[in-house]
């Protein structure tokens, strides 16, 4: 088929040809041709490739998040079991001390199972996630010694998905309680206990002595001259904290006759020790305790 061009179109065509790369064998022409030949081939577009990736990755991601959520459920179950163990141990600590040595192990184990089931039966987490529910928790590995109770709870938690060789997650928790055996008084060798302050020169027969249990209050320095203690005495400056920086507020007690600039001054702060009467040494008995 013949193509006829007008003079104007021919002129336009010639201008286009002039603006094109010259068909010469110069260096630029060779480089352009080399670059054109080394272009990266276009990527092949395969229909359904994203669908295949989603079908593989989505189940794995879903399993990952389900396993994470499962561990939060396991923590809730462990908290319920631990609370029941603690409550059972406290009650057994009292009951076991009342039993004889011959029946202590049998009665202690039986009472442990009864008390534990009673404390745990109200938990919805146990009924939903523990294998065989409350009946699946056993205390068979618990033991009782002369002065302590060892409670061990073993159970299994259901897995959200089936895994080879892991039908359920095995968990074991324990608690140790000391029996409330009390103290047996020995009248033949009974000794009196007394109280002494860290820097005190007397001993006290009562912990509630006003010298030990101080009632500290704060007052303004301008009012200290008008204040009187319980015995009508004036307050004088404390020798211990007198060298510290003076403040507008001072501290006094009802029984003492000194005012203090520091609340932590040893004159009003008491560090009390409980010792035997035979260990008081040269300390005399407090006159307030006698009265």
ABEGO torsion letter per residue (X at the ends): XBBBBBAAAAAAAAAAAAABBBBBABAAAAAAAAAAAABBBBBBBBBGAAAAAAAAAAAAAAAAAAAAAAAAAAAAAAAAAAAAAAAAAAAAAAAAAABBAAAAAAAAAAAAAAAAAAAAAABAAAAAABBGEAAABBAAABBBBAABBBBBBBBBBBBABBBBGBABBBBBBBBBBBBBAEBBBBAAABBBBBBBBAABABBBABAABAAABBBBBBBBAAAAAABBBAAGBBBBBBAAAAABBBBABBBBBAABABBBABAABAAABBBBBBBBAAAAEABBBBAAAAX
